[in-house]
Amino acid sequence: MSRSGTVRRRQAGILLVGVTEPQIGSWLHADGCATRAVAGVQAALAALGEESADLVIADRDADGDDVSGVCLALRQDPRLGSAWLLAITAPARGGSDVGADDYLHRPFTRVQLLARARTGLRAVNQRSDDALLRSLMASVPGAIYRSAWHAGHRLELIT
C-alpha cells in the first residue's frame, strides 16, 4: 500500500495479434493497460513465451490467416495459458465459431472495445483467484471454505 492508503495494481498485459486499427493500442493504453503488438501467430507465441498476457486481442495474421486460424493456432499452444482471447471479426462472420472467449464485430467504438476488454480481464482475474483459492485449500489440511454475498460483494473465508 502506498502512503495515501490506495493499493497499486499492476497494469493488465494485453497482446494485440494482427490488429489493423492503430487506435486500439492507444485506447487500451489510455485505459491503463500495457499493450504489445505483433504481426502474426508465430510472433504472438514467441511473445507469450517471453511474457504472459492477461488478454489477447486477435485479428488477421500477417501470413494471411483470418481470425479463425489465428484463434485456433493460439488455442492449441500452451503458452496462451489462461489469457482471455477476444477476436475482432467482420460483421457477416459469427463470433462463436472462431474459437475465442469473446468477439467484437467491426465497426466498433472505443466504449465497446474497452467494455469487452474489461470483461475479459475480470474473467481472467476471477480464474486466477479461483486457482489460488483451490491451491490454498489443497495445502491446508482440514480447511473449511465458506462464501457469501453482502452488499454486492463476495466474501470468502477459509478456516
C-alpha positions as CSV (number, residue, x, y, z in Angstrom):
1,M,0.0,0.0,0.0
2,S,1.1,3.5,-0.7
3,R,1.1,6.2,1.9
4,S,-2.2,7.5,0.7
5,G,-3.8,4.1,1.5
6,T,-4.5,3.1,-2.0
7,V,-3.5,-0.2,-3.5
8,R,-1.4,0.0,-6.6
9,R,-2.4,-2.6,-9.2
10,R,-0.2,-3.8,-12.0
11,Q,-1.1,-2.9,-15.5
12,A,-3.0,-5.6,-17.4
13,G,-0.9,-7.1,-20.1
14,I,-2.6,-7.2,-23.5
15,L,-1.2,-8.7,-26.6
16,L,-2.6,-7.4,-30.0
17,V,-2.2,-10.0,-32.7
18,G,-2.5,-8.7,-36.3
19,V,-4.7,-5.8,-35.2
20,T,-5.1,-3.4,-38.1
21,E,-6.7,-0.5,-36.3
22,P,-3.9,1.6,-34.7
23,Q,-6.1,3.4,-32.3
24,I,-6.9,0.1,-30.4
25,G,-3.5,0.2,-28.7
26,S,-3.8,3.8,-27.7
27,W,-7.3,3.3,-26.3
28,L,-6.1,0.4,-24.1
29,H,-3.0,2.3,-23.0
30,A,-5.1,5.3,-22.0
31,D,-7.3,2.9,-20.0
32,G,-4.2,1.8,-18.0
33,C,-3.2,-1.3,-19.9
34,A,0.2,-2.3,-21.1
35,T,0.0,-3.4,-24.7
36,R,2.3,-5.2,-27.1
37,A,1.5,-5.5,-30.8
38,V,2.7,-8.3,-33.0
39,A,2.0,-9.1,-36.7
40,G,1.0,-12.7,-36.5
41,V,0.6,-16.0,-34.7
42,Q,4.3,-17.0,-34.6
43,A,5.3,-13.6,-33.2
44,A,2.4,-13.9,-30.7
45,L,3.6,-17.3,-29.5
46,A,7.1,-16.0,-29.1
47,A,5.9,-13.0,-27.2
48,L,3.7,-15.3,-24.9
49,G,6.8,-17.4,-24.3
50,E,8.7,-14.3,-23.1
51,E,5.9,-12.8,-21.0
52,S,2.4,-13.9,-20.2
53,A,-0.6,-11.8,-21.2
54,D,-4.0,-11.4,-19.5
55,L,-5.8,-10.6,-22.7
56,V,-5.1,-11.4,-26.3
57,I,-6.9,-9.5,-29.0
58,A,-6.8,-11.3,-32.3
59,D,-7.4,-10.1,-35.8
60,R,-5.8,-11.3,-39.1
61,D,-2.4,-12.9,-39.3
62,A,0.4,-11.2,-41.4
63,D,0.7,-14.5,-43.3
64,G,-2.9,-14.3,-44.5
65,D,-4.8,-16.4,-41.9
66,D,-8.2,-15.0,-40.9
67,V,-9.2,-14.6,-37.2
68,S,-10.4,-18.2,-37.1
69,G,-6.9,-19.5,-38.0
70,V,-5.3,-17.2,-35.6
71,C,-7.6,-18.2,-32.7
72,L,-7.1,-21.9,-33.5
73,A,-3.3,-21.7,-33.5
74,L,-3.3,-19.7,-30.2
75,R,-5.7,-22.1,-28.5
76,Q,-3.6,-25.1,-29.4
77,D,-0.5,-23.7,-27.8
78,P,0.0,-24.0,-24.0
79,R,1.8,-20.6,-24.0
80,L,-1.7,-18.9,-24.2
81,G,-2.3,-20.1,-20.7
82,S,-5.3,-18.6,-19.0
83,A,-5.4,-15.5,-21.2
84,W,-8.8,-14.3,-22.4
85,L,-9.0,-14.4,-26.2
86,L,-11.0,-11.7,-27.8
87,A,-11.5,-11.9,-31.6
88,I,-12.2,-9.0,-33.9
89,T,-14.5,-10.3,-36.6
90,A,-16.2,-9.0,-39.7
91,P,-20.0,-8.2,-39.3
92,A,-21.0,-11.1,-41.5
93,R,-18.9,-13.6,-39.5
94,G,-20.3,-15.3,-36.4
95,G,-18.1,-14.8,-33.4
96,S,-18.7,-18.1,-31.5
97,D,-17.2,-20.3,-34.3
98,V,-13.8,-18.6,-34.3
99,G,-12.6,-20.3,-31.1
100,A,-12.4,-17.1,-29.0
101,D,-13.7,-16.5,-25.5
102,D,-15.5,-13.4,-26.8
103,Y,-15.7,-11.4,-30.0
104,L,-16.3,-7.9,-31.3
105,H,-17.8,-7.2,-34.7
106,R,-16.4,-4.4,-36.9
107,P,-17.1,-1.5,-36.9
108,F,-16.9,-0.9,-33.1
109,T,-16.4,2.1,-30.8
110,R,-13.9,2.8,-28.1
111,V,-16.5,2.2,-25.5
112,Q,-17.4,-1.2,-26.9
113,L,-13.8,-2.4,-27.1
114,L,-13.0,-1.2,-23.6
115,A,-16.1,-2.9,-22.2
116,R,-15.2,-6.2,-23.8
117,A,-11.5,-5.9,-22.7
118,R,-12.6,-5.1,-19.1
119,T,-15.0,-8.1,-19.1
120,G,-12.2,-10.4,-20.3
121,L,-9.7,-9.0,-17.7
122,R,-12.3,-9.5,-14.9
123,A,-12.8,-13.1,-16.1
124,V,-9.0,-13.8,-16.0
125,N,-8.8,-12.3,-12.5
126,Q,-11.6,-14.5,-11.3
127,R,-9.9,-17.6,-12.8
128,S,-6.7,-16.6,-11.1
129,D,-8.5,-16.0,-7.8
130,D,-10.2,-19.4,-8.0
131,A,-7.0,-21.2,-8.8
132,L,-5.3,-19.6,-5.9
133,L,-8.2,-20.5,-3.6
134,R,-8.1,-24.1,-4.7
135,S,-4.3,-24.2,-4.2
136,L,-4.7,-22.8,-0.6
137,M,-7.5,-25.3,0.1
138,A,-5.4,-28.2,-1.0
139,S,-2.4,-27.1,1.1
140,V,-4.3,-26.6,4.3
141,P,-5.4,-29.9,5.9
142,G,-8.9,-29.8,7.3
143,A,-9.6,-26.3,5.8
144,I,-13.2,-25.3,5.6
145,Y,-14.3,-22.9,2.9
146,R,-17.3,-20.5,3.2
147,S,-18.6,-18.0,0.8
148,A,-21.4,-15.4,1.0
149,W,-22.5,-12.3,-0.7
150,H,-23.0,-9.0,1.1
151,A,-23.9,-5.6,-0.5
152,G,-22.9,-6.9,-3.9
153,H,-19.5,-8.2,-2.8
154,R,-18.4,-11.9,-2.5
155,L,-17.0,-12.7,0.9
156,E,-14.8,-15.7,1.3
157,L,-13.5,-17.3,4.5
158,I,-11.1,-20.2,4.9
159,T,-10.8,-21.6,8.4
